[in-house]
């Protein structure tokens, strides 16, 4: 149920305005409803389907996107997406956040289509219910449910065009509990949670997810480091996630602009970490290595290195 559209080219900055992506290569990604985690492949890249953004994207995917945006907005609000940044947008004011802007923009686009205007008005109302209740509330009117279902059929067609009717390329897997069907992260522990709890697990808090080992994607450590390159040491802002994935950015500001943690420069899974004097070396899946060291502004270089080594080792243990 939770889909998102991002530009294929990570350098594209204006991806809040989906109209700006018409005619461009985009990737349709899906988010696990239990963990609110974006599935990634072995190279730490979001899984999903590549396509060219059609001109009639609002009519095809608008209702399905709006359902996703509302649920994700609630997830942000209650801390379900604590591992992802939610910066304010300077262009719209310091009190306005990203998910509200996305919601409002999409409602405006949908209102331009006469047959979607009523649906846009209903879906545009701010809901304050729990995650699962919000999903059911948004679909309760028969005529609106028909339009929403038609939108999800268009989403299914994307999978069909990619020869993937079982959604295996999305990183999600079909699970069933007491007649309820859902697609969740393709990991045994996540599928087990849904099989045991059914739809009630879709509203678990971050703390509850952690107790069940399902808090994937949590940022274990972040900060500025110097990365060894062929041209010397270059300062980067580095993000280390529990799943053993590391992503680096030109600056912290660039990281804060990566609203769903799907841009940046991702690295493959970490399989080993070693301290090497005044730096430490990470070995990624595929046996590629990369060295890092604290920046000159670090208060205690030795302690900082040791902390990164311990965190990277712990992250790798959760692979």
Number of C-alpha atoms within 10 A of each C-alpha: 17 20 21 19 20 22 22 18 12 14 9 11 11 11 15 18 13 19 18 11 21 15 12 14 15 23 20 21 22 27 25 23 26 26 24 25 22 26 23 20 14 14 14 19 19 23 21 27 20 17 17 14 21 15 12 11 14 22 19 19 20 22 26 24 24 26 22 20 22 26 26 21 22 20 20 20 14 15 13 24 23 17 21 20 16 18 17 17 14 10 7 11 9 10 8 14 17 18 22 14 16 19 22 16 16 24 24 14 18 23 16 13 13 9 12 19 16 14 22 23 13 15 22 20 13 13 18 11 13 15 23 15 15 17 17 11 12 21 18 10 12 9 10 19 15 12 20 23 14 17 20 20 15 17 18 16 14 18 20 13 11 15 12 15 13 14 20 15 18 26 22 24 19 14 19 15 13 10 8 11 14 20 23 25 27 17 12 9 13 22 21 12 20 23 18 13 12 20 19 14 19 19 19 15 17 20 13 13 19 14 9 11 13 21 25 22 23 19 18 17 16 16 15 20 24 19 21 16 11 6 6 8 15 14 19 19 20 23 21 22 22 23 23 26 26 24 22 24 20 15 14 17 11 14 23 16 18 19 16 17 18 19 23 20 14 18 19 21 22 25 21 18 21 16 17 12 9 11 22 18 18 22 17 21 15 12 11 12 14 14 19 24 25 23 18 11 9 14 10 10 16 14 12 17 22 15 13 23 20 15 19 26 19 16 24 19 14 12 12
